[in-house]
Amino acid sequence: MQKIHSVSARALAEFAFEKGDLIPAARAASRMRDGVRGHQALQTLLPVSWRPEVAVSRDIPIGDRVLRVHGRADALYIDREIVRVQEIKTTTKDPATILKYDYPAHWAQGEIYAALFCLNEGVSRAEVRLTYARLDGRMREYTEEYNAWELQERLIAYAGPYLEWISRVDDWKDASKHTLDALPFPFDSYREGQREMAKAVYLAMKNHASALIEAPTGIGKTAAALFGALKALGQGHVTAIFYLTARTTGRRAAEDALDLMRDRGLAIRSLTITAKEKICPFGKAGCMGCQYAAGYYDRRREALKEAMGVQKLDAERLLRLAEKHELCPFELSLDASETADVVICDYNYAFDPKVRLKRYFEGRSRAGLLVDEAHNLADRARDMLSAELSGARLAELRRQAARFEGRDSPMVRLMGELLAAFDGREAEQESLSGLPEGIAEAVRRFAEIADELEPVEPEIVDFVYEAQWFSRVAKRFDEESYRALIAPGERYLDVRLWCFDPSKWLKKALSRVGGAALFSATLTPMEYYAETLGADGEADSQLRLESPFPRENLLALRMPLAVGMKDRERTLTAACQIIHAMAAARAGNYLACFPSYAYMTQAFRRYRMLWPYDDVICQESQMPERARQAFIERFQPAPQRSLVAFIVLGGVFAEGVDLPDDRLSGAAIVSTGIPQLSFEREQLRELLDDADGGGYDAAYTYPGLRRVLQAAGRVIRTENDRGVVLLMDMRYRQEKYRALMPPHWDVVDVKKMSELNEALRRFWSEGG
Ligand code: SF4
């Protein structure tokens, strides 16, 4: 049977005549929107015998393949004699300066439409009109006439390079497929729960549904999830796998798991997308004038061909390849992701409307998603879908622009007009259920005109992008998902269009892919997470797995201590004494986890004052990568004396770090981890209360518990680990918290220091 490949006329034309520079993504997006408006304006001027937006499609057999070419001509006139096709291109240039054959891809697109209409309608002559138009009404039109046979020849010629490319992709898929089918599980045996997890992932992809999986630490989630998804890929249920993470550490685990599978015969092409600022060899703030952006499309194809021959494209290999071809490594990674079997990347590339990968996530696709540490997704989605603008920042940028460009420059005047809408001298902090229309309109106008002024100053360029994004969010603003938060500054307002409930968006995003598995060690209560993450459809499933490790390897203790804001100073010494008792019971490395930097620092100082010769370290805010690494390296196996590391719940050392074997012996968790009060969080509590009465839990209890369980999850990572989790807060005695504890924990209450010392002594003497 012949293989059918679908391609749009535009993609085919661009593929045949690929050349040019990189355009920053936000500007490209704004041009696309302008393009739609420009098309609509021109289409209203058409004579009545012309039809706007006419769809066309035809299967073209070439060799052993069939190319299904489809598209939508901007305008069409057709009779028995002739097909006339109009192709409209909006431009920010003066159309009078564009020569007839400056853009061969534009002609090719019109010719492809004309060829398809001639073939479908049996017409022998065609005319292509190519119209360049600016939004201000200026335009230039060129026409060209053809015979139908001539158009067919051109169509075949344009299809050639595309088919050669597709053949490479197909050949790889064929070679990879039988290794996917034959792939054994990458470990000698399944750990308890791994088989169920792999099956749940496979079924989610097979049924094009979502699976929510809570799997305790140590179960081997990454390998199980990838294994299930790869089997679905081999069976053709999904066309590519996206392993999505919230942190870089998760990405490395996925790369390692794939390496293990490659060792067992798997032929798979994986690619890791690294953030632009991390992979850019120039470390610039902006890309304007970059040598790797100039002529990017002239050199891209050769690099992509080479990428097809590499099974593992991690950051290092991508950078080498990009430097060899003098290309932007970040853009190259996005382009190469289109033919990778497994893409390992941040959540953003699947869910953030600003940066998500168009091919897979702008419309429907059959990509399979693996969402690692899915407990982070709702908060991340809130940020992705919100937009904010600061009046104070705008005022500062306007001052800067006035210095460089003069007070009367168009950009400075435009900024001044926008600033007037942000005047907040009389304002109070408030949360609005409706859009602040005056501000939204001023931003919309600014974004539209500012883009045409084509600013070059990186900070102003960024501000224009932010204004464009603000306008896009304003369009999707609705009362069920959004609030406008107005915060007065000294003189100007800060305005945030805040998406407090991203579930509708996430549900839609999940429904448009081939299937998704969202997993984490902390998804309790599952009904709440299913609803919040949009994974509560009829076909969706939930799975909760038991810990594979012996229960007796964990000593979970609950110690009542008043650690609320008003009690902290009074109980600080007692908290330090409890932590010290834990560390003194047996030489080992321990975590002391606090809900805030301020509390942690206070406790660290008090501890050092009380035991000046103890080995203690303390997390700092904004630690650079090297300092973080040095911090982690202090956790050496089998230490001769105890080390206590003071860290913050929810921070970089409380989640996503792996300290297996005896590199960690215990974690004392001070407080229930509930986040600090803030205007936004209070709003969340009120808004979610309106919906189902569970506002406090959703805004405070569950996020807090998540942070606690993530930190506690550092203690037992393998079957050989033994360790202590010490929960220090009066509130852990409440029924609500008892019900939320992991089922594999046997929590023991200790009220006095003597009971604590005894429990620790017994635990360590029993297990050695
Ligand atoms: S290489 Fe760096 S500066 Fe150049 S386009 Fe890419 S990200 Fe921008």
Residues whose N, C-alpha, C, O or C-beta is under 5 A from the ligand:
A	BS01	SF4	K276 C280 P281 F282 K284 G286 C287 C290 Y292 A293 C328 P329 F330
